[in-house]
Amino acid sequence: AEIWYQKAIALNPFREIAYRYSATPLMADKKFDAARDRYVEAWITEPYNRLALSGIVRWAEAVGANLGHPRIDRPKTTVGADGTEKTTITLDSLMKGGSQMAWIAYTSTRAVWKKEKFAKEFPDEKVYRHSMKEEVDALRSVVSAAKDFEKDPKKVDPQIQMIARLDSEGLLDAFVLMTASDEGVASDHPKYLREHRDKLREYVKKYVIREK
């Protein structure tokens, strides 16, 4: 069976099903590390597919692992019936001072993208969409603003520190894609997967599974 699973993966490494199915016999044989790796590949290949996610959840239940993305409460934008946008910033109760103010940079950066930057970055796309590049840029702007507002790095909110850490490790793009909440960002995943599968894998193993 493994031979045929590998052939299926080779034929189309950008579908999750062969990775996920190939983990089943490994789980049955209690080869949990090998099964985990297959489930990770399935999930990063199709992160918005519930079946792909179900595999890594099954593994976690079997070994008693706790899965979870780093907590970063990004502002949420909703559009009313009249077309008016409303942005809600959810702040941790412990977040104070400059760290609160820093999140204003997120919404202002996204506004610039919608108004003019998207057209420059994606000249072949005629209709604006929320993109991975925009989201990463907006998160980076929060880190930059926090440094301006909080002169003592130790006072910067842990969530903002996490953004900076992910960015310094080259994993902020992967975080954004693996936690995409809209089709605009999600549409950037296929190209990123082809070019940076290793980054998606590293992010999941280090920050979602917290592999030791």
N, C-alpha and C positions, 0 to 999 in steps of 0.2 A: 504493500500500500504506500509506503514511504516513497518508493521509486516513482509511482504515478503522481503522488502529490507534488513532488519536486518538478516533474515534467509540467504539471498544470501551472505551478508558480512561474516556471521559466517561460511558458507560453504567454502569460499575462500577469506580471508582477504587480499590476496596478488594480487588481481585484482582491478583495479580502478573503473570499470563500476558501481557497485552497490552504491558505495559512491557518485559518480557523479549524477546518476539518482535520488538517494534519496534526493538530494538537490533541484531538480526542484520544487516539491510541496512546499518546504520551501520558495523558492524564490517567488513563486506565492502568498503565504500568508504573504510575507514581513517579514519573520522570518530570517533576514539577518545574524545574528550572528550564528544561528544554521546552515544555509546554508553554510556560510564561513567555518565552522569547517568540514563539509562533503567534501567540495571542497579541503580543505587542505589535508584531508586524501587521497582523490583520487590522488592528485598531488604527494605527497610523496611516494605513493604506486607505481606509474609508472611515474617518473619525466621526462622521455624522450618520453612520449606519448603526442602528441599534443592535443588529446581529453581531457586528464587529465588536461592539462594546461588551456584549454579553459574554464573550469568551474570556476577556480579562477579568470580568466580574466573577465568573465561575472559578477561575484560578484563585482569585483572592479569597473566595469563600472556602476553598479547599485547604489553603495554607494559613488562613487566619490573618491575611494582610489587610491593611486599611488603605484604600485608594482615595485620592483627593488632589485636586489642583491647588496650587498656592492661592490663598484668598487675596483677591484684588478686586475691590468693589468699584468697578468703573461706572461712571455716570450713565444713566439710561435715557435715551431720547425717544419720545413717543410723538405721534402725529395725530392731532385731533381731527374731527369730522370736517372742520373748516380749513384743514391743511396747515394749521399752525403747529409748529414744533415746540415741545416742552421738554426740557432736560432736568432730570432729577439726580442729585448727587447724594448718595448714601454714605454718610460718614460714620466711622467707628466712634463710639461714645468716648473713647480715650484720645481720639485725634483732636489736637488743639492747635491754635495759632497758625504758624506758617504752613503746616501740613494741610490744614483745611483750605487755606488760600491757594495752595499749589494746584488743587484740582480744577480751579477756574481755567488754568492753562489748557487743560484737556478739551474743554468745550470750545475755547477760542481757537485752538489749533484745528479742530474738526471743522469749524465754521470757515476757516481759510481754505481748507481742502474743498469744501463744497462750493465755495464761491469761485475759486480760481485754480488751486493747485492740482486738482484732479485732472482737469483738461490738459495741463502741462505734462503731468506724469503719464497719462494714458491718452495720447492724442488719437489713437485709433478707436477709442470708445466714445460715442457721442452722448451717452446718457450717464449722469453721475451715479456712482454707487459707492458705498462704504467699502474700502479696500484694506488689505493687510497693511500696506504701506502707510495709509492714513492712521490706522489704529496704533501702529508702532510709533509713528511720529508723535501722536497725541500723548501716548504714555511717556515717551522720552521728554516731552515738554513739561510733564508733571515733575519728573526727577530734577530737571533743570530749574524749575521754579522753586522747588523745595530747597534747593541749595542756596537760592537767593534769599528766601524768606527765613530759613533756619541756618544761622551761622555755625551752630554746633551740630555736626553730623549725627550725634547720638540722639538728638531730639527729633530727627526726621521719623515720621511714622513708619512702622515695620512694613506696611504694604508698599509704600513708596521705595523703601530700601530693597524690597524683593524685586520690584520692577528694575531697579538699577543693577541688581545682582544678575537677573536673567539676561539683561542686555549685555553686561560685561562678559558673560559666558557665551554669547552668541545664540541664546535660546529664546529671546523675546519674540521673534517671528513665530517660532514653533508654539509658544504659549498662546499667542493670539489665534493661530489657526486651530489648535486643539480645543480652544474654548470659544470658537466662533459662534456668535449668536444670531447671525443673519446671513443671507445668501450672498451678499456682496463680498464679505470677507471669505466665506467658504469657497467661492469661485476661484480664489487664488491658490487653493490647496493643491490641485493636480500638478501645476507647474512646479510648485515648491517641492512636492514629493519627489518628482523626477530629478530635481537638482540637489535636494538636501534631505534625503530620507534619513541620513545619519543624525541630523539635528532633531528631527521629530522623535526618533528612537531615544536619543540621549535625554531629551526633555522628559519623556514619559518615564523612563527608568529612574531618572534622578529626582524628579519632582512629583510624579503621580504615584509611582510604586515605592519610591524612596529606597531603591535597591542599595544594599550595603556592599 
